[in-house]
Amino acid sequence: MIMKNTIACAIAVVLSPLALGETNSLTAAEKKEGWKLLFDGKSAAGWNSWKTKKPLELGAWVAEEGALTLKKKGAGDIYTTEAYENFEFSLEWKTKGNSGILIRVNPEAGGPIYKVAPEMQIERSKGKASTDAGGLYALYPIAVKGEKKIHPNGWNTVRIRLVDGKGTHWFNGQKVAEYQIGSEDWNEKVAGSKFASWKGFAETKKGHLGLQDHGAEVSFRNVKIKVIK
């Protein structure tokens, strides 16, 4: 009986959420570094609806199994209630189709959420074009040597660092893009893209972070940010 209890306890420890790594939580080191959760795993606190510009009400977007998931078409894009200028942002996503992560979102700009906000592409695609998973949509393709790491049917990790307009993106641990908003290279790429005539594109220095409804089911978890002073 003692041996059985000991084995049972050992299994419980191994299978405990702490042992497996809890989702939507911060480690002691992350807390010390200043990271903050943007999704608590069970509510829409901290997120606004682009349609209403008011706090997001769960329904078409749901919080289940520790993820914020878009379940129905037409739910609309969402964005953080707070705006950020210099930061590191990280999340995990899993999708059945197309979506995006937007930076420098400006709710006062009018039009669609992407009107003035650059987008990091969410897709199941394995390629390296700007429209493939991890690319900076219509501007910067994937810049990695060798094969790009992606889990088309599973969770993928994204990290975005933006400081004084210098952006660096990582996708599943690989650095995939680096740019300086407003630089000659940036301006040339924008001028040669569909954003050329989009007034105010990427010019909002302190903007919100957005998650796109592109009609496909998409889930997000471990959404967190660290403000860089």
C-alpha positions as CSV (number, residue, x, y, z in Angstrom):
1,M,0.0,0.0,0.0
2,I,2.8,2.4,0.9
3,M,4.6,1.6,-2.4
4,K,1.3,2.2,-4.4
5,N,0.8,5.5,-2.6
6,T,4.4,6.6,-3.3
7,I,4.0,5.7,-7.0
8,A,0.7,7.6,-7.2
9,C,2.2,10.7,-5.6
10,A,5.1,10.6,-8.0
11,I,2.8,10.4,-11.0
12,A,0.7,13.2,-9.6
13,V,3.8,15.4,-9.3
14,V,4.9,14.6,-12.8
15,L,1.5,15.3,-14.3
16,S,0.7,18.3,-12.2
17,P,0.2,21.6,-14.1
18,L,3.3,23.1,-12.4
19,A,5.5,20.1,-13.5
20,L,4.2,20.3,-17.1
21,G,4.4,24.1,-17.2
22,E,1.3,26.1,-16.7
23,T,-0.2,28.1,-19.5
24,N,-1.1,31.7,-19.1
25,S,1.2,32.2,-16.2
26,L,4.5,34.0,-15.5
27,T,7.6,32.5,-14.0
28,A,9.3,34.2,-11.1
29,A,12.1,35.3,-13.5
30,E,9.5,36.8,-15.9
31,K,7.8,38.7,-13.1
32,K,11.2,40.0,-12.0
33,E,12.0,41.1,-15.6
34,G,8.7,43.0,-15.8
35,W,6.5,40.8,-18.0
36,K,2.7,41.1,-17.7
37,L,0.0,38.7,-18.9
38,L,-2.4,40.1,-21.4
39,F,-4.7,37.0,-21.3
40,D,-5.6,35.3,-18.0
41,G,-6.9,32.1,-19.7
42,K,-10.5,32.5,-18.7
43,S,-11.8,36.0,-19.6
44,A,-11.6,38.8,-22.1
45,A,-10.2,41.2,-19.6
46,G,-7.7,43.6,-21.2
47,W,-9.1,43.3,-24.7
48,N,-11.4,45.6,-26.8
49,S,-13.6,44.9,-29.8
50,W,-12.6,46.8,-32.9
51,K,-16.2,47.0,-34.0
52,T,-17.5,48.7,-30.8
53,K,-14.2,50.2,-29.4
54,K,-15.5,48.8,-26.1
55,P,-14.4,45.9,-23.8
56,L,-14.7,42.6,-25.7
57,E,-17.7,40.5,-24.7
58,L,-17.1,36.7,-25.1
59,G,-19.3,34.9,-27.5
60,A,-17.8,34.5,-31.0
61,W,-14.5,34.9,-29.3
62,V,-14.4,32.4,-26.4
63,A,-12.0,31.6,-23.6
64,E,-11.8,27.8,-23.3
65,E,-9.1,25.2,-22.6
66,G,-6.7,28.0,-21.6
67,A,-6.9,29.8,-25.0
68,L,-8.6,32.8,-26.5
69,T,-10.2,31.4,-29.6
70,L,-12.1,32.9,-32.5
71,K,-15.0,30.4,-33.1
72,K,-17.3,32.2,-35.5
73,K,-16.9,34.3,-38.6
74,G,-17.7,37.9,-38.3
75,A,-16.6,38.2,-34.7
76,G,-14.4,41.1,-35.6
77,D,-10.8,42.0,-34.7
78,I,-9.7,42.7,-31.2
79,Y,-7.0,44.9,-29.6
80,T,-5.4,45.5,-26.2
81,T,-7.0,48.1,-24.0
82,E,-3.6,49.6,-23.3
83,A,-1.2,51.1,-25.9
84,Y,2.5,50.5,-25.9
85,E,5.5,52.2,-27.6
86,N,8.6,50.2,-26.6
87,F,8.1,46.6,-25.7
88,E,8.6,42.9,-26.1
89,F,5.5,41.0,-26.9
90,S,5.1,37.2,-26.9
91,L,2.3,34.7,-27.6
92,E,1.5,31.2,-28.9
93,W,-1.0,30.7,-31.7
94,K,-2.7,27.8,-33.4
95,T,-4.9,28.2,-36.5
96,K,-7.0,26.5,-39.1
97,G,-6.3,29.3,-41.6
98,N,-5.5,33.0,-41.9
99,S,-5.1,35.6,-39.2
100,G,-2.5,38.2,-38.0
101,I,-0.9,40.0,-35.2
102,L,-0.9,43.8,-35.6
103,I,1.4,46.4,-34.0
104,R,0.9,50.2,-33.7
105,V,-2.9,49.8,-33.9
106,N,-4.7,53.1,-33.7
107,P,-8.5,52.9,-32.8
108,E,-8.9,56.6,-33.8
109,A,-7.6,56.0,-37.4
110,G,-10.9,54.7,-38.7
111,G,-11.4,51.9,-41.2
112,P,-10.2,48.4,-40.7
113,I,-7.8,47.6,-37.8
114,Y,-4.9,47.0,-40.3
115,K,-5.3,50.5,-42.0
116,V,-2.3,51.9,-40.2
117,A,-1.0,48.8,-38.4
118,P,1.8,46.5,-39.8
119,E,0.9,42.8,-39.5
120,M,2.9,39.7,-38.7
121,Q,1.3,37.0,-40.7
122,I,-0.5,34.0,-39.1
123,E,-0.9,31.1,-41.5
124,R,-0.3,27.3,-41.7
125,S,2.1,27.9,-44.6
126,K,5.7,26.7,-44.5
127,G,7.1,29.1,-47.1
128,K,9.2,32.3,-46.5
129,A,7.2,35.0,-48.4
130,S,5.9,38.0,-46.5
131,T,2.5,36.3,-46.7
132,D,3.7,33.1,-45.1
133,A,3.6,32.4,-41.4
134,G,5.9,34.7,-39.5
135,G,6.4,37.2,-42.4
136,L,5.7,41.0,-42.0
137,Y,2.8,41.1,-44.3
138,A,3.4,42.6,-47.8
139,L,6.7,44.1,-46.6
140,Y,9.4,41.7,-45.2
141,P,9.7,38.0,-46.1
142,I,11.1,35.4,-43.8
143,A,14.9,35.9,-43.4
144,V,16.3,32.6,-42.1
145,K,18.9,30.3,-43.4
146,G,17.7,26.8,-43.9
147,E,14.3,25.5,-43.1
148,K,11.7,27.6,-41.3
149,K,10.4,25.9,-38.1
150,I,6.6,25.7,-38.1
151,H,3.9,23.5,-36.6
152,P,1.0,23.8,-39.0
153,N,-1.4,21.8,-36.8
154,G,0.0,22.8,-33.4
155,W,1.2,25.7,-31.4
156,N,3.7,28.3,-32.7
157,T,5.6,30.8,-30.6
158,V,6.0,34.4,-31.7
159,R,8.1,37.2,-30.1
160,I,8.1,40.8,-31.3
161,R,10.5,43.4,-30.0
162,L,9.9,47.1,-30.9
163,V,12.1,49.8,-29.5
164,D,12.3,53.3,-31.0
165,G,10.8,52.0,-34.2
166,K,13.3,49.1,-34.6
167,G,11.4,45.9,-34.9
168,T,12.7,42.4,-34.5
169,H,10.5,39.3,-34.9
170,W,11.1,35.7,-33.8
171,F,9.1,32.7,-34.9
172,N,9.5,29.4,-33.1
173,G,12.8,30.7,-31.8
174,Q,14.2,31.8,-35.2
175,K,14.8,35.4,-35.9
176,V,12.7,36.0,-39.0
177,A,12.6,39.8,-39.6
178,E,14.4,43.0,-38.6
179,Y,13.5,46.5,-39.7
180,Q,13.6,50.1,-38.8
181,I,10.3,52.0,-39.3
182,G,11.0,55.2,-41.1
183,S,14.4,54.1,-42.5
184,E,15.3,54.3,-46.2
185,D,14.8,50.6,-46.6
186,W,11.4,50.7,-44.8
187,N,10.2,53.6,-46.9
188,E,11.2,51.9,-50.1
189,K,9.3,48.8,-49.2
190,V,6.2,50.7,-48.2
191,A,6.4,52.8,-51.4
192,G,6.4,49.6,-53.4
193,S,3.5,48.0,-51.6
194,K,-0.2,48.5,-51.3
195,F,0.4,50.6,-48.2
196,A,2.0,53.4,-50.3
197,S,-1.2,55.5,-50.3
198,W,-2.4,54.5,-46.8
199,K,-2.1,57.7,-44.8
200,G,-0.5,57.3,-41.4
201,F,0.7,53.7,-42.0
202,A,3.0,52.6,-39.1
203,E,3.3,56.1,-37.9
204,T,1.5,55.6,-34.5
205,K,4.4,55.4,-32.1
206,K,2.4,54.4,-29.1
207,G,-0.2,51.9,-30.4
208,H,-2.2,49.0,-29.3
209,L,-1.6,45.3,-30.3
210,G,-4.3,43.6,-32.3
211,L,-5.4,40.1,-33.2
212,Q,-7.2,39.6,-36.5
213,D,-10.4,38.0,-37.5
214,H,-9.8,36.7,-41.0
215,G,-12.6,34.2,-40.9
216,A,-10.6,31.2,-39.8
217,E,-10.6,29.6,-36.4
218,V,-7.5,30.8,-34.5
219,S,-6.4,30.4,-30.9
220,F,-4.0,32.4,-28.7
221,R,-2.5,31.6,-25.3
222,N,0.5,32.7,-23.2
223,V,0.0,36.3,-24.4
224,K,2.4,38.6,-22.5
225,I,4.3,41.8,-22.8
226,K,7.2,43.6,-21.2
227,V,7.4,47.4,-21.4
228,I,10.9,48.6,-22.3
229,K,11.7,52.0,-20.7
